[in-house]
Amino acid sequence: MAVSPVRRAARWAIMRRQSLKHQGPRMSATSTAAPLDVEILIIGAGFSGLGAGIALKKMGEHDFAILERAHDLGGTWRDNTYPGLTV
């Protein structure tokens, strides 16, 4: 049976986390946030990031976080305007 892209990404994230454990937490000089202790970290709360989070929940994975640098969700759909496009 083929491994799904989400499960493959989750495995990669876990292996990457394990390989970085010896380096200690990486934080910028201006960061005030505490380090996250999660198995999977999703960067970006746009369509793909939210979809990855939903897929992980459906797979029974609950030890993950979604980070977004902006003040709201949406990614490209939040940042850009599309003249003439209505919902």
Secondary structure as a PSIPRED ss2 file (coil, helix, strand):
# PSIPRED VFORMAT (PSIPRED V4.0)

   1 M C   1.000  0.000  0.000
   2 A C   1.000  0.000  0.000
   3 V C   1.000  0.000  0.000
   4 S C   1.000  0.000  0.000
   5 P H   0.000  1.000  0.000
   6 V H   0.000  1.000  0.000
   7 R H   0.000  1.000  0.000
   8 R H   0.000  1.000  0.000
   9 A H   0.000  1.000  0.000
  10 A H   0.000  1.000  0.000
  11 R H   0.000  1.000  0.000
  12 W H   0.000  1.000  0.000
  13 A H   0.000  1.000  0.000
  14 I H   0.000  1.000  0.000
  15 M H   0.000  1.000  0.000
  16 R H   0.000  1.000  0.000
  17 R H   0.000  1.000  0.000
  18 Q H   0.000  1.000  0.000
  19 S H   0.000  1.000  0.000
  20 L H   0.000  1.000  0.000
  21 K H   0.000  1.000  0.000
  22 H H   0.000  1.000  0.000
  23 Q H   0.000  1.000  0.000
  24 G C   1.000  0.000  0.000
  25 P C   1.000  0.000  0.000
  26 R C   1.000  0.000  0.000
  27 M C   1.000  0.000  0.000
  28 S C   1.000  0.000  0.000
  29 A C   1.000  0.000  0.000
  30 T C   1.000  0.000  0.000
  31 S C   1.000  0.000  0.000
  32 T C   1.000  0.000  0.000
  33 A C   1.000  0.000  0.000
  34 A C   1.000  0.000  0.000
  35 P C   1.000  0.000  0.000
  36 L C   1.000  0.000  0.000
  37 D C   1.000  0.000  0.000
  38 V C   1.000  0.000  0.000
  39 E C   1.000  0.000  0.000
  40 I E   0.000  0.000  1.000
  41 L E   0.000  0.000  1.000
  42 I E   0.000  0.000  1.000
  43 I E   0.000  0.000  1.000
  44 G C   1.000  0.000  0.000
  45 A C   1.000  0.000  0.000
  46 G C   1.000  0.000  0.000
  47 F H   0.000  1.000  0.000
  48 S H   0.000  1.000  0.000
  49 G H   0.000  1.000  0.000
  50 L H   0.000  1.000  0.000
  51 G H   0.000  1.000  0.000
  52 A H   0.000  1.000  0.000
  53 G H   0.000  1.000  0.000
  54 I H   0.000  1.000  0.000
  55 A H   0.000  1.000  0.000
  56 L H   0.000  1.000  0.000
  57 K H   0.000  1.000  0.000
  58 K H   0.000  1.000  0.000
  59 M C   1.000  0.000  0.000
  60 G C   1.000  0.000  0.000
  61 E C   1.000  0.000  0.000
  62 H C   1.000  0.000  0.000
  63 D C   1.000  0.000  0.000
  64 F E   0.000  0.000  1.000
  65 A E   0.000  0.000  1.000
  66 I E   0.000  0.000  1.000
  67 L E   0.000  0.000  1.000
  68 E C   1.000  0.000  0.000
  69 R C   1.000  0.000  0.000
  70 A C   1.000  0.000  0.000
  71 H C   1.000  0.000  0.000
  72 D C   1.000  0.000  0.000
  73 L C   1.000  0.000  0.000
  74 G C   1.000  0.000  0.000
  75 G C   1.000  0.000  0.000
  76 T H   0.000  1.000  0.000
  77 W H   0.000  1.000  0.000
  78 R H   0.000  1.000  0.000
  79 D H   0.000  1.000  0.000
  80 N C   1.000  0.000  0.000
  81 T C   1.000  0.000  0.000
  82 Y C   1.000  0.000  0.000
  83 P C   1.000  0.000  0.000
  84 G C   1.000  0.000  0.000
  85 L C   1.000  0.000  0.000
  86 T C   1.000  0.000  0.000
  87 V C   1.000  0.000  0.000
